[in-house]
Amino acid sequence: MCILVSNSKFNLFEKRDLKKVISSIYRAKSSQTSINFEGIKCAPELKRDTIDISKNSLPIYSSTEICISHKSEGGICVFSEHLPKGYIRRTKYGDYEYTPNYKLDKLWVKEKGQGTSNVQSVVLKSLKDDTTCGRVTLDACCLDGETAPGAFYYKLGFRFNNQILNEKCERWLKSGGKYQDAPFCVGSMYLPKENIEHCLKYGNEEYYYKYILPEYEEKIKRALS
């Protein structure tokens, strides 16, 4: 099986198709099955939302640094008993709705430390917004068929909506927290307000006290209240 990928640019839709192809390769590798691929044509011109894809940069997830997030304004929720406090609220009609938060949609990084700094940037963006107050959510998904980022986010202070997964990650941390031994955990996660400072300190506590805390101290206090 062979895939020829040129050094040209791909637009957003073509990147999506290429992502599907690469995911299929991983599945084929584990199941020993064959796959028929349709050709992916290069974008005729370079656009603002394009990235470089070359034959030496597969898979796409490690080819560049990508962090995409958006603000979620909330909405009606049904299973409120499974959701964390602070991320839902009761409406005047007696039902529940999600509170506004920032959703981390995509995080693809190449170098060590990029993932942490990108997550921290989303947390700071949420702290700046008076309607979100540091609330951040994400879906920890398996991208390559073999590994899952749940343990990485757990180390940063995020928690699963599923308590069983939290207990599994907590046992892993107590046993040393080495990434080669990380449990395979996927699912919806959120950043509890009591873990905001832990997340921002992670990896560089000196930078937090020197630069982040002086600027965000009042916003952090408001988020913790």
PERA-V596465 format. One record per residue. RES is the residue in three letters. NEAR is the number of other C-alpha atoms within 10 Angstrom. Layout:
BEGIN
[[RES;NEAR] [RES;NEAR]]
END
This chain:
BEGIN
[[MET;7] [CYS;5] [ILE;11] [LEU;9] [VAL;17] [SER;13] [ASN;13] [SER;15] [LYS;21] [PHE;25] [ASN;19] [LEU;15] [PHE;11] [GLU;16] [LYS;19] [ARG;12] [ASP;15] [LEU;19] [LYS;17] [LYS;11] [VAL;19] [ILE;18] [SER;18] [SER;19] [ILE;21] [TYR;16] [ARG;17] [ALA;13] [LYS;12] [SER;11] [SER;9] [GLN;10] [THR;10] [SER;12] [ILE;12] [ASN;8] [PHE;11] [GLU;8] [GLY;11] [ILE;14] [LYS;13] [CYS;16] [ALA;15] [PRO;10] [GLU;11] [LEU;13] [LYS;12] [ARG;8] [ASP;9] [THR;16] [ILE;19] [ASP;15] [ILE;20] [SER;16] [LYS;11] [ASN;9] [SER;14] [LEU;13] [PRO;19] [ILE;19] [TYR;18] [SER;13] [SER;17] [THR;16] [GLU;15] [ILE;16] [CYS;17] [ILE;13] [SER;17] [HIS;13] [LYS;17] [SER;15] [GLU;12] [GLY;14] [GLY;12] [ILE;15] [CYS;13] [VAL;12] [PHE;8] [SER;17] [GLU;9] [HIS;10] [LEU;18] [PRO;15] [LYS;12] [GLY;15] [TYR;20] [ILE;19] [ARG;16] [ARG;13] [THR;11] [LYS;7] [TYR;6] [GLY;8] [ASP;12] [TYR;17] [GLU;17] [TYR;20] [THR;19] [PRO;23] [ASN;24] [TYR;25] [LYS;21] [LEU;21] [ASP;13] [LYS;15] [LEU;16] [TRP;17] [VAL;19] [LYS;13] [GLU;10] [LYS;8] [GLY;10] [GLN;16] [GLY;19] [THR;19] [SER;16] [ASN;19] [VAL;21] [GLN;18] [SER;14] [VAL;21] [VAL;26] [LEU;21] [LYS;18] [SER;24] [LEU;24] [LYS;15] [ASP;16] [ASP;12] [THR;14] [THR;22] [CYS;24] [GLY;26] [ARG;26] [VAL;30] [THR;23] [LEU;21] [ASP;17] [ALA;21] [CYS;17] [CYS;16] [LEU;14] [ASP;15] [GLY;14] [GLU;10] [THR;16] [ALA;18] [PRO;20] [GLY;27] [ALA;29] [PHE;17] [TYR;20] [TYR;21] [LYS;17] [LEU;21] [GLY;21] [PHE;25] [ARG;26] [PHE;26] [ASN;16] [ASN;14] [GLN;11] [ILE;11] [LEU;20] [ASN;19] [GLU;13] [LYS;15] [CYS;24] [GLU;15] [ARG;13] [TRP;17] [LEU;17] [LYS;8] [SER;10] [GLY;10] [GLY;17] [LYS;11] [TYR;12] [GLN;7] [ASP;12] [ALA;19] [PRO;19] [PHE;16] [CYS;20] [VAL;18] [GLY;17] [SER;16] [MET;24] [TYR;24] [LEU;23] [PRO;20] [LYS;20] [GLU;13] [ASN;15] [ILE;23] [GLU;17] [HIS;16] [CYS;22] [LEU;24] [LYS;18] [TYR;17] [GLY;14] [ASN;11] [GLU;14] [GLU;11] [TYR;13] [TYR;17] [TYR;14] [LYS;10] [TYR;10] [ILE;15] [LEU;16] [PRO;10] [GLU;11] [TYR;15] [GLU;12] [GLU;12] [LYS;19] [ILE;20] [LYS;10] [ARG;13] [ALA;20] [LEU;15] [SER;8]]
END
